[in-house]
Amino acid sequence: MKIKITALSLALTGLALFQGSAEAANAVSADLIPAMVVVDKAYIPALALSGQPDQAAKAKEALAGFITAWKGFKDGPAAGPGFDEKWSRDLEEVDGAIASATDALKVEGDGAKAHEALEAVRITLLEARQRMKVPYFLDYVTLYHNSMEDILNGRPAKSIKDWSAAERLSFVSDLDIGIARWNKVKAMEGLLPEAGLSSKALAAYSSQWQVVASTMTEIRGALDAGDDKALGDLLGRLKPSFTKTFFLFGAFPQ
């Protein structure tokens, strides 16, 4: 997942989300957030399955389901009053991402390219909700998602003992931001009931949140101990643990 948001923009986005939550609660149409949840339940399987080479048939099925959900949202709640002047552009950007993903998956047979195109959807909608101060639980998960990618991509390709002071500072900074973002997810669990999780999925989410948090704590410990093997193993576990959490918010085809 290659879309990258800088640490500064993450911090500013998170601050704006936090400041806007209370006032947005009164400004948002009552059916908007449930409708967005329906879109995400269809979007997440399309995103996930398109990135798995052995799931081409299910990826096409999931993409079709997402397109249907998106059309229903775009023609319904998204067409109502109360959105800002940039909302129409956001809708066009999502339409463009879907068109690119459809061509990549169904015409070119390139799931990786479709996956990359679909990444733009979550970023576009995150930025739109942030801009319009719409409180939405998965946005905090998305902010962590990008910080996690920075952690994984920021490890210097050499032994810890050979890291420069600047390399160590950069990695520790990425890790600190990731920990803060994941704690923010926990802090915003007041929005979780609107995310449409079953009781089973809620229990799994709670367990997985702790797994990810513990993994990041252990990453810090491995770094402090100079343990290259442990650090590598823990970094290798971080993304699958997060992905398992993220997938709980999707409705995957059986």
N, C-alpha and C positions, 0 to 999 in steps of 0.2 A: 504494500500500500504506500504509494510514493508521494501523495499530496502532503506538503509540509507546511506547517504553520509555525512562525517563529515564537520564541519564548515570550517576547514582548507582546505580540498580538494575542497569544494565549492568555497572558495576564490581563490585558485590557478587555478581551472578550469575556473572561470569567467575571471581572469586576462589573462590567455592564450587565451581565446576566443577573448577578446578585442584586445590584441596585434596582434593576427593573422588575424583579419578580413580584413585589408587593403591589405596585401600581398596575402591573399588567393583569393581575388576577381579576380586576374589575373591568378592564378594557377589552379582554378577549371574548369573542362570541362563545357561548356555552358549548357549542358543538364543534368548535375548531380543534381543540386538543384531542378529543376522542377520534376525530376524523384523521388527524395526523398520526395517531397511534395505528389506525387501520393501514395507512400508507406504509408505515415502518414495518409492520408485521409482514407485509408483502415485499418490501424493499430488501430487508435483511437476507432472506433466502436467495433472492436474485443476486445480490452482491456476493454472498458467501459461495454459492454453488458455481457461479461463473468463474471463480478462481480455482476450481478443482477440475483438473483435466479429465478425470474419470467420471465426471457427473454432467456430461454435456446434455443429455436428454432432460434430466431434472432441472438443469440450469435454464433451458429453453422454456420449460413449464413454469418455473418460478418467475422468469422475466415476463412471460405472458400475464401471469397473475399480478405482477407489479404494475404493468401497463394498464390493466383494467382498474386496479385500485387508484392509480394516479389519475386516470381519466375521470373517475367518479369524484375524486377530491377536487380536481381542477374545475370541473363543471358544476360542482356543488359548493361546499364551504369556501373554497378558494376564490370563487367568483363573487362572493358577497361584499358588502361594504366594510369599511374600517381598516383596510390595508393601506400602506403608504405608496408613494408614487413609484417606488422601485420594485414593487411586488410583481408587476407584469414582466419585468425583466427576469426576475427570479424564476418565474414559471417557464419562460422561454429557455432559460439555461438548463432547467431540468428536462424540458422537452428535448433539447439538443443532446444532452447526455444520454437520454433513453434512445434516441435515434442512432447515436453512435454505437451504443451497446448492442442494439438490435442488429445493425449491419455487421458488427464484429462477430457476434455469436451465430447469427442465422445465415449470413451470406459468406463470411470469411471463415467461419468455424474457429475463431480465435477467442477462446474464453478469457485468456489473460488480458487481452485488449478490451473486451467487454467489461471485465472487472474494473479495469482502470477507469473506463468511462463512467461507470456507475459510482465510483468514489466521489465524483464531483457532486452527486446528488446530496449526500449527507452534509458536505461542506456548504453548499448553496443554501440549504434549508436551515442549517445552524446559523449562518450569518444573517439570514432573513429574520429568524426568530429573535436573535440577539438585537438586531437593529430595531425591531418593533416591540421589544421587551415582552416577549411571550415566554412564560416559564414552562420549560419542557425537560423532563428528567433525562432523556437520552442525550440531550445536548451536553450535559456534564460528562457523560460517558464518552462522547465524541471528543471532547477536549482532552480527556485522559488518553484516548486512543492515539492522538497525535503526539502527545508527550512520550508515550510508550515507544513509538517509532523512533523518536529522537534518542531514547536510551539505547535501543537495540542497534541503531546505526552509528551511535557515537563512540562505541568502544574501539579504542586504538587496536590495530591488528598486530599486537606484540605483547610480550609479557608485562604484567603490571609493574614489575621492578624497572622496566625500561620506559615507562610513561614519563613524559616531561611534566613539569608543574602545571603548565597550561592545559595539557591533555587531561590530567587528573581533575583539574578544576572544572573543565568543560563537562566531563562525564558526571562528576558529582552534582554539578548544577542541573543537568538534565534529569538525574535521578531525584534530586530534591523537588523539582517541578512536578515530576511524575507522582511522587508521594503526595504532594500537596493536592494535585488534581484528583487523585483517587480518594483522598480524605474528603474532598469537596463533594464527590459523588455520595459518600456516606452522609455528609451534612445535608444534602438536598433530598434525602429519602422521604421527606414530607410530600414530595411530588410523585413518589413511586406508585401510590394507589391508582393514579390516572394512567399508568403505563399498560394496564390490561393484562398483567401476569396472573396466571392461575396460582392457587395456593402452593402447588408443587413447585412451580417455577419460582415463586417468591422464596421458598425455602432454599432452593438451589442457588438463587442469586445471593442470598445471605452467606451461604457457605463459600461461594466462589469469590465474593468480595474479600473475605478473609484470606483466601488462598493467594490472591493477587497481592494484598497488602503484606502478607508474611513473606512472599517471594521477594518483594522489593527491600524489605528489612534485611533479609538474608543476603541480597546482592550487596548491600552496604557492608555487611559483616565480612563477606568474601573479599571485597575490595580492601578493607582495612587490614585483613589478614594477609593480603598479597597472594591469595589462593587462586591461581589462574584456572584450574580445573573446575573448582566450585563456581567461580564466576561464570564460566562458559556454560556449565550445566544449568545454572539458575536463569541466565539470560535465555537459554533455549526453552525453558519452561514458562517464561513470562507471557509470551504471545499466545500460546495455546490456552493458558489459563484465562487470559482476558477474552479470547475469542469464544471460549465456552460460555463466559458470562454474557457477552454481547448477543450470542445466538439465542439466548433465552427470550429475547424480545421479538423474535421472528416466528412466523407460523410456516414451518417447512412442509413441502409436499411429501406425502407418505409413499 
